[in-house]
Amino acid sequence: MACSRLLLSVMILASGVAAFSQAPTYHLGRTPSEEEIRAWDTVIGPEGKELPAGSGTAKEGAKVYAQRCARCHGPTAAEGGSTIGIRPAPPLVGGQGTLKTLHPVRTVGSWWPFATTVWDYINRAMPLFEEGSLSPNEVYSLTAFLLYRNGIVQENDVVDAKGLPQIQMPNRNGFVPPRPMWTHSPSNRGRTP
């Protein structure tokens, strides 16, 4: 009897705590505006629909790389480098054929599945401590330079919003497909993963 009273008391207390924890009590912040949400929504998907206008070549990208990237990633992008206060910057070139070894080298040419992901990462996260400071043309040029250095495009190929999603990366099939078969679509009804 005493045990059931104790259990009942604990259950009532737990339900009260759960209800209290769901109540808004901080009254901090505000709901972001549609414009603010659009400004934060900067991810570029594999299809590249969100890519801005602009273009670049590997030759143009080599100049930008030397000025803005070599200090961290090394003069050729193959050696990697170091940045003061954080882990060393990874190499961006090479690594083909190493992913199934004991020491895989994950570079733009060996690991990344989509060329649009390279553009997106450079645009949002590089150069370190100057994120977002590159123009779309500079980002296209750097992307072209890294793809060229990894043997994926030619030096004079123009990389732009139309062509970038069409570039076949060496490890495109090394990841889960962008649209897994277990998504809920009419053509996948009754199928199991």
Buried (B, 14 or more C-beta within 10 A) or exposed (E): EEEEEEEEEEEEEEEEEEEEEEEEEEEEEEEEEEEEEEEEEEEBBBEBEEBBEBBBBBEBBBEBBEEBBBBBBBEEBBEBBEBEEEEEBBBBBBBBEBBEEEEEBBBBBBBBBBBBBBBBBBBBEBBBEEEEEBEBBBBBBBBBBBBBBBEBBEEEBBBBBEBBBEBEBBBBEEEEEEEEEEEEEEEBEEEEE
